[in-house]
Amino acid sequence: MSTPRTEARGLGVQLILPPKVTPDLDLPGSNQPIRPSSS
């Protein structure tokens, strides 16, 4: 019961983290550093 619970928790956190952090850091993070750097 400890293994399935940990796996479900790890997947839920990983799925919520990547999608939330990817777009957030990709849009403002990638656009800001890449724009001024290229200029």
N, C-alpha and C positions, 0 to 999 in steps of 0.2 A: 504493500500500500504506500510505502514511502517512495518507492521508485516511480510509480505512475504519477504520483502527486508532484514530484519534483520535475518530471519531464513535462507535464502539462504546464507547470508554472514557468519553466524555462522557455517553452515555445510561445506562451502568451506574452511574456516580457520581450522576447526577441522579435516577435511579429509586430508588437506595438512600438518598439524602439526604432528599428530600422526605417519603417515608413514615416514615422514622425520626425526622426532626426535627419533622414535623407533629404526630404523636400525642404526642411527648414534650413539645413546647412548648405544644401545644393543651390538654392535660389539666392539667398543673401550672402552666404559665405563664398560660393564659387563665383558669383557675379562681381562682388566687390574686389576681391583679391586679383581676379583675372583681368578685370577691366583696367584698373590703375596700373597693373603690372605691364600690360600690353602697351598702354599709352606711354 
